[in-house]
Amino acid sequence: MNTIATNSVLSLNQFPTWQTPEGVTAIATCLAALFGFLALISVALLHKQIRADHDRSRRERAVDLMTCYVTTHDPSNHQLLFGLNLAFVLTEDQCHSLWERETFEILEKHQHLLDTWRSACNASLNGSKSFKSGGGGSSASVLMLSSSEVYLLRTIATNFLNKLELVASAWHNNVADRAMIEQEFVRVFCPKDGVYVLEKFRDASGIYPSVGKICEHFKQKKSQSITAMPPVA
């Protein structure tokens, strides 16, 4: 009897490990762990690839926006550029009048901007009826914008802000690369320190939310950089 039991044990020990139930279970466990590990690596690589594709797409969108801006913003269009210069110096009341398409008077200290813009408008008309002061030849009439001038100046300001709203909206919704937009457009939204693009006119309109958000972002960055500076010894 003991001999038979001994022979049975010896015969079981002759089987390879992978043929025993315990061995099969161990191998299956190892293979499952290996496949799970490979699956995790695949998911991680896929996530990295998708993120890289998204980042590249955002950079491409930023380049597209820059291309659109530089191809539609003609620096040789003096009617546009001088009109924006005039719109920048308008007071809050003047901006409200401009938004409501009401005639208003320009401050005397800004008459040179008005005259320059009128000259550019007249040059663009190529001999057609030119913009002139509102009659009488007085200083007040020279400084008073006509209805047609108000309409044209409002169109210049709104078209410019509509274009910037597209850029700012892509920045705000992270559709385009935010760092590239901020680097390339900082002097468009903030022409000089403390001055932000047509801020009073935007307030009068009550729209252009994304332009407002990116301008506020630049304000905060400027404030943080000033706060972070060490005190003067």
C-alpha positions in Angstrom: 0.0 0.0 0.0 2.8 2.4 0.9 4.5 1.4 -2.3 1.5 2.3 -4.4 1.1 5.8 -2.7 4.8 6.5 -3.2 4.6 5.6 -6.8 1.6 7.9 -7.2 3.4 10.9 -5.7 6.4 10.2 -7.9 4.3 10.0 -11.0 2.7 13.4 -10.2 6.0 15.0 -9.6 7.0 13.9 -13.1 4.5 16.3 -14.7 5.8 19.8 -15.7 4.7 22.7 -13.5 2.6 24.2 -16.3 0.5 21.0 -16.5 -0.5 21.1 -12.9 -3.7 23.0 -11.8 -1.6 25.3 -9.6 0.9 26.0 -12.4 -1.8 26.7 -14.9 -3.4 29.2 -12.5 -0.1 30.9 -11.8 0.6 31.2 -15.5 -2.8 32.5 -16.3 -2.4 35.1 -13.5 0.9 36.2 -14.9 -0.4 36.5 -18.4 -3.5 38.5 -17.2 -1.2 40.9 -15.3 1.1 41.2 -18.4 -1.9 41.9 -20.7 -3.3 44.4 -18.2 0.1 46.2 -18.0 0.3 46.3 -21.8 -3.2 47.7 -22.0 -2.3 50.4 -19.5 0.8 51.3 -21.6 -1.4 51.4 -24.7 -3.9 53.7 -23.1 -1.2 56.0 -21.8 0.4 56.2 -25.2 -3.0 56.8 -26.9 -3.8 59.5 -24.4 -0.4 61.1 -25.0 -0.9 61.0 -28.8 -4.4 62.5 -28.5 -3.1 65.3 -26.3 -0.3 65.9 -28.7 -2.8 66.1 -31.6 -5.0 68.5 -29.6 -2.0 70.7 -28.8 -0.9 70.8 -32.4 -4.4 71.6 -33.5 -4.6 74.5 -31.0 -1.3 75.8 -32.3 -2.5 75.5 -35.9 -5.7 77.4 -34.9 -3.6 80.2 -33.4 -1.6 80.5 -36.6 -4.8 80.6 -38.6 -6.1 83.4 -36.4 -2.8 85.3 -36.8 -3.0 84.8 -40.6 -6.6 86.0 -40.7 -5.7 89.1 -38.7 -2.7 90.2 -40.7 -4.5 89.6 -44.0 -7.6 91.6 -43.0 -5.9 94.4 -41.1 -4.3 96.5 -43.7 -1.7 98.9 -42.3 -2.0 101.1 -45.4 -5.7 101.7 -44.9 -5.4 105.1 -43.3 -9.2 105.5 -43.1 -9.3 102.5 -40.8 -6.1 103.3 -38.7 -6.9 107.0 -38.2 -10.5 106.1 -37.4 -9.4 103.7 -34.7 -7.0 106.4 -33.3 -10.0 108.7 -33.1 -12.2 106.1 -31.5 -9.6 105.4 -28.8 -9.7 108.9 -27.4 -13.5 109.2 -27.2 -15.0 109.8 -23.8 -17.7 107.6 -22.2 -20.5 109.9 -23.3 -19.1 110.1 -26.8 -18.8 106.3 -27.0 -22.5 106.0 -25.9 -23.5 108.4 -28.6 -21.4 106.5 -31.2 -23.0 103.2 -30.2 -26.5 104.7 -30.4 -25.6 106.3 -33.8 -26.1 109.8 -32.5 -24.0 112.8 -33.7 -21.6 114.3 -31.2 -18.8 116.8 -30.9 -15.1 115.9 -30.6 -13.0 117.6 -27.9 -11.0 120.5 -29.3 -7.7 118.9 -28.2 -8.5 116.0 -30.5 -9.3 118.0 -33.6 -6.0 117.0 -35.3 -7.2 113.3 -35.1 -10.5 114.2 -36.6 -8.9 116.3 -39.3 -6.5 113.5 -40.1 -9.3 110.9 -40.3 -11.4 113.2 -42.5 -8.5 113.7 -44.9 -8.0 109.9 -45.1 -11.7 109.4 -45.7 -11.8 112.1 -48.4 -8.7 110.5 -50.1 -10.4 107.1 -50.1 -13.5 108.6 -51.9 -11.4 109.4 -54.9 -13.0 112.7 -55.8 -16.5 111.7 -54.6 -18.4 113.9 -52.1 -16.0 114.4 -49.2 -16.6 114.6 -45.5 -16.9 118.2 -44.3 -17.8 120.0 -41.1 -21.4 120.6 -40.3 -21.6 124.1 -41.9 -21.0 127.6 -40.7 -17.3 127.2 -40.4 -17.3 127.7 -36.6 -15.1 125.6 -34.3 -18.1 123.8 -33.0 -19.3 122.8 -36.4 -15.8 121.6 -37.4 -15.7 119.4 -34.3 -19.2 118.0 -34.8 -19.4 114.6 -36.5 -22.1 114.3 -39.1 -24.5 111.3 -39.3 -22.5 109.7 -42.0 -19.2 110.2 -40.1 -20.8 108.6 -37.0 -22.0 105.7 -39.0 -18.6 105.1 -40.6 -16.7 105.5 -37.4 -19.0 103.1 -35.6 -18.6 100.6 -38.4 -14.8 100.8 -38.2 -14.9 100.2 -34.4 -17.4 97.3 -34.5 -15.7 95.5 -37.4 -12.4 95.7 -35.6 -13.9 94.4 -32.3 -15.8 91.7 -34.1 -12.5 90.4 -35.5 -10.8 90.6 -32.1 -13.8 88.8 -30.5 -13.1 85.8 -32.7 -9.5 85.7 -31.5 -10.4 86.3 -27.9 -13.1 83.7 -28.0 -10.7 81.0 -29.3 -8.3 82.0 -26.5 -11.1 82.0 -23.8 -12.4 78.5 -24.9 -8.9 77.1 -25.3 -9.6 76.3 -28.9 -6.4 78.0 -29.9 -3.0 77.9 -28.1 -3.5 80.5 -25.3 0.3 81.2 -24.9 0.7 81.9 -28.6 -2.4 84.2 -28.7 -1.2 86.1 -25.6 2.3 86.5 -27.0 1.3 87.6 -30.5 -1.8 89.8 -29.7 -0.7 91.5 -26.5 -0.2 94.8 -28.2 -3.4 94.5 -30.1 -5.5 94.1 -27.0 -3.2 96.3 -24.9 -1.7 98.9 -27.3 0.3 100.4 -24.4 0.5 100.0 -20.6 -2.8 100.8 -19.0 -4.7 101.2 -22.3 -6.9 98.4 -23.5 -8.6 98.1 -26.9 -11.6 100.4 -27.2 -12.5 99.8 -23.6 -15.0 102.7 -23.3 -16.7 101.8 -26.5 -16.9 98.2 -25.4 -18.5 99.3 -22.1 -21.0 101.4 -24.1 -21.9 98.4 -26.3 -22.3 95.9 -23.5 -21.0 93.1 -25.7 -17.6 91.6 -26.7 -17.3 89.4 -23.6 -14.3 87.5 -24.7 -12.3 90.7 -25.6 -13.2 91.9 -22.1 -11.9 88.6 -20.5 -8.6 88.6 -22.3 -8.1 92.3 -21.5 -8.8 91.5 -17.8 -6.3 88.7 -18.0 -3.6 91.1 -19.2 -4.5 93.5 -16.4 -4.1 90.8 -13.8 -0.8 89.7 -15.3 0.5 93.3 -15.2 -0.7 93.7 -11.6 1.0 90.5 -10.5 4.2 91.4 -12.2 4.3 94.8 -10.5 3.4 93.2 -7.1 6.1 90.6 -7.6 8.9 93.2 -8.1 11.2 93.7 -5.1 10.9 97.1 -3.3 13.4 99.7 -4.3 16.2 99.9 -1.8 
